[in-house]
Amino acid sequence: MTDAELEEIGYAEVLHRFERGDYHDPAELKTVKRWIGDKDRERKFLADCERASISAALEANRAARRAGLMAFLALLISTISAREQIIAFVEAVLRSFSR
């Protein structure tokens, strides 16, 4: 039995036949075990890649939220420290409109 034949049958069916004990020939059994192991490693690798992708996106989201919070705090601090200048500016604008 070749890998192409196993691919044609499909992972679920090959695994079912293997667990049922359909493969008796030692060479065939060895090929099936190797093929199932390869497919299991491939599935694990794809699952790890998906988890890493999701993890990276979540980390980027957290970093963006932190950056937004820092920007807001910087704006708040600069507004508090410049309140006298802001008040003077607003008063000057109001005086110019009241004339």
C-alpha positions in Angstrom: 0.0 0.0 0.0 1.4 3.4 -1.0 1.0 6.8 0.5 -1.1 7.9 -2.5 -3.6 5.0 -1.8 -3.8 5.9 1.8 -4.4 9.6 0.9 -7.2 8.4 -1.4 -8.8 6.5 1.4 -8.5 9.3 3.8 -7.2 9.7 7.4 -10.4 8.9 9.2 -11.0 5.7 7.3 -7.4 4.5 7.5 -7.3 5.1 11.2 -10.6 3.2 11.6 -9.3 0.3 9.6 -6.0 0.3 11.6 -7.8 0.3 14.9 -10.1 -2.4 13.7 -7.1 -4.5 12.8 -7.6 -4.7 9.0 -3.9 -4.4 8.2 -2.0 -7.7 8.8 0.9 -7.7 6.4 4.0 -6.4 8.3 5.1 -4.2 5.5 1.6 -2.7 5.0 1.2 -2.3 8.8 4.6 -0.4 8.9 3.5 1.8 6.0 0.1 2.6 7.6 1.7 3.3 11.1 4.2 5.7 9.5 1.5 7.4 7.4 -0.8 7.8 10.4 2.1 9.2 12.5 3.0 11.7 9.7 -0.6 12.8 9.5 -0.8 13.2 13.3 2.4 15.3 13.4 1.1 17.4 10.5 -2.2 18.0 12.3 -0.4 18.9 15.5 1.9 21.3 13.6 -1.1 23.0 12.0 -2.9 23.3 15.4 0.3 24.8 16.9 0.5 27.3 14.0 -3.1 28.3 14.5 -2.6 28.8 18.3 0.5 30.9 17.6 -1.3 33.0 15.2 -4.2 33.7 17.6 -1.7 34.3 20.4 0.2 36.9 18.3 -3.1 38.7 17.4 -4.1 38.8 21.1 -0.7 40.2 22.1 -0.9 42.8 19.4 -4.4 43.8 20.6 -3.1 44.1 24.2 -0.2 46.2 23.1 -2.5 48.5 21.1 -4.8 49.0 24.1 -1.8 49.8 26.3 -0.6 52.3 23.7 -4.0 54.0 23.6 -4.1 54.2 27.4 -0.6 55.7 27.5 -1.6 58.3 24.9 -4.7 59.2 26.8 -2.8 59.6 30.0 -0.2 61.7 28.3 -3.0 64.0 26.9 -4.5 64.2 30.4 -1.2 65.1 32.1 -0.4 67.7 29.4 -3.8 69.2 29.7 -3.6 69.5 33.5 -0.1 71.0 33.3 -1.2 73.6 30.7 -4.6 74.5 32.3 -3.5 78.1 33.0 -2.6 78.6 29.3 -5.8 76.9 28.2 -7.9 79.1 30.4 -6.1 82.3 29.2 -6.6 81.2 25.6 -10.3 80.5 26.1 -10.8 83.9 27.9 -9.1 85.7 25.1 -11.3 84.0 22.5 -14.4 84.8 24.5 -13.4 88.4 24.8 -12.8 88.7 21.1 -16.3 87.4 20.4 -18.0 89.6 23.0 -16.8 92.9 21.4 
